[in-house]
Amino acid sequence: MYKIVKKEELGQDTYLMEVEAPKIAQSVLPGQFVIVKANETAERIPLTVSDTFLPDGTITLVIKAIGISTRKIVSYPVGGFFHDVVGPLGNPSAFIHRPIGMLRRSRYCFIAGGVGIAPVFPLVKWMSQHGLECDVIIGARNASLLFYIEQFRKITNNLYIATDDGSMGFKGNVTDMLTKLVKEKGRRYDEITAIGPMIMMKFVSLKAKELGIPCVVSLNSLMVDGTGMCGACRVQIGGQTKFTCVDGPEFDASLINFDECMHRQAMYDHVEGRKLLEEEELRENHQCHIGGIAHEALPPKSRVPVREQAPEVRRSNFREVCFGYNAEEAVEEARRCLTCKNPQCVNGCPVHIRIPDFISHIKDGQFDKAAELIREDTALPSVCGRVCPQEIQCEGKCVLGRKGDPVAIGKLERFIGDWSMKNHVAAHKPFERKGKKVAVVGSGPAGLTCAKELRCMGYDVTVYEALHEFGGVLVYGIPEFRLPKKDIVKPEIETIKNLGVRFESDVVIGRTMSVDDLMNKWCYDAVFIASGAGFPNFMNIEGENLCGVVSANEFLTRNNLLFSYKEHYETPNFVGKKVTVVGGGNVAMDAARTAIRLGAEVHIVYRRSEEELPARREEVHHAKEEGIDFQLLTNPVRILGDEKGWVCGMECVRMELSEPDESGRRRPVVIPGSEFVLDTDMVIMSIGTSPNPLIYTTTQGLDVNHHGCIVADEVGATSREGVFAGGDIVSGAATVILAMGAGKSAAKAIDEYLRKRQ
Ligand code: FAD
């Protein structure tokens, strides 16, 4: 929680708020920003840090109250607390890295418009603190919208004010003022930095070009998440797609397509407005009820059927699809297990759960023993029982599978995991403390498993998480209808907290502090990096930046982490009437099944055939049952937009499969002349994710491969002594259980490493 220590009304709907955030205050640099989430149901809002006060560990934010979320932020009183403040995020302004001698020989002009006045302030303050002269132009429609005038006067003698109506300073806009300074006063600038409304930055950029002056602008207003995980802030910079929050927020203005940026900004404004209008109607029509139970008669060699919500009912609610086994069903299914002497299922499990042993206990009705055993072997049984691709792992190796259904190991794991949570079965045996500290970066399955294992060995473990919730993909990616957050993910994490593992949210390693800080300043003996692969990929086809094109990460995060589909949660969401999801993995199925629950007609476009679909078999089956149309052997070529910049169709080609490629799957090739247009008003890109570059670009000597994955050996040791890594950040996007396996191996390796160092 982050205490508000000062609040001041600066002008019309504009407030200054000073907030206690000592870690951010220590590391923030000019040009960086934070994400503020006022309370549990609030949206994540990016705000530039306009000042810091180190002795008190406070940061100053200036907020223009324009929408539901910003109005909520400014409604908080002094003494109140914000739920989350994350940062500092984004790159600092480039000029602060230039040699002072060079800056002294140059002349900089800073132009601020409207709420852009606040982010320009720290840039000018930095100049003043370094004894550098610069010019500052600030403008607004009228004097009541201006603020910080006195503060600016204290740090610069060259402040020029422009108002459209002439109510303060020069009558005209900031570009007129710039022209006047250059043409009439003979000013020569080496660089202009402009921050403000997109339209203002566009015109400053055009003017700068006309005057032959390089211009930099800040696209901070495009940001949504701030850590690079949603891709909503993507922009075309010189023809390349960049993410504002990771590559920016400042960019060379001459390379920006401002019209496209303005369209993208409009996307959620429009949604917020529409949401307000529809609120009442939604409330009246809101209906949620769990319906019939699907029960089919099965042949004797089949597993005990599992009860599920009926497809026609579940496709309009977010409640869990599968009800799982009750005690009787679990015992009955457990009885099918042959308790093999040489159990292949254990070999098929990346964390080597003693499967026949826990199933034997279930068979005997000794649920407590089964629970103790499984909790020793895995940190997240209730999660894995729900989301692991068992058909290619443990169940894929079960001998019963040769002639019938393999034992439903996943459903039994889920049963006993849930039972152990309800009955508070201790997750570990007592341990002796080792007096050594390990930091874990990221709270996904890899980080949680490593933390649990190390804690059980006696280490002091702290998990640092960039988001405001713990769990990684388990909370932001996988939807509630597959993996309930409050009833399953949170209690699973609680069992790890109860062991004494410390958890810190809102800490972005590589920004709030670096891996080197963890080792040198905070004296950790080892670091385990488990930051996942949460950076969405795009196809780089025409039309990908139209309004209505989103990454699956963005779409799912809005719904799962920020509950945009729920009443009282403020994060806006956009859902088309005809949604097309591009991709065929679990992520694509989750996005498609989420969209159908939001009322859309949904198509999945996948370039290979059904056989190659990488998603779990159960998800494909469920998606089909729910009415999702699969356009297989189909590939998008370009996305079509209407005159307002919104998606109105997608041109596709049909494919056929030829020889296998390096992945062993048959390579899809285009059938000539097969082009057709799919009618769609929303495209969700779900074609994979890559590692976020934040950590490796800020850690000296950490080797990465050409995919940006950290290079680590089979136990997770990296090129940096004492730094280990595992999960998706090493393997690239994979599975929960593989990430857990990597966390478990790394814990052992860290233990060995620390023992040797004693
Ligand atoms: P993650 O789960 O990605 O966790 C990484 C964590 O690190 C995140 O919380 C992130 O915020 C944090 N982080 C990142 N950078 C920083 C930083 N700089 N500082 C601090 N913290 C940071 N797998 C399955 O087995 N079955 C499924 O059904 C399945 N469905 C999926 C559905 C979706 C929508 C997605 C996206 C993935 C799915 N997967 C599934 C894949 C699986 O979830 C991942 O392979 C797994 O979560 C990887 O675990 P991890 O711990 O390596 O990373």
Residues whose N, C-alpha, C, O or C-beta is under 5 A from the ligand:
A	BS01	FAD	V387 C388 P389 V441 G442 S443 G444 P445 A446 G447 Y464 E465 A466 L467 G471 G472 V473 L474 G477 I478 V507 V508 I509 G510 A530 S531 G532 A533 N586 V587 D590 L694 G726 G727 D728 I729 A733 A734 T735 V736 I737 A739
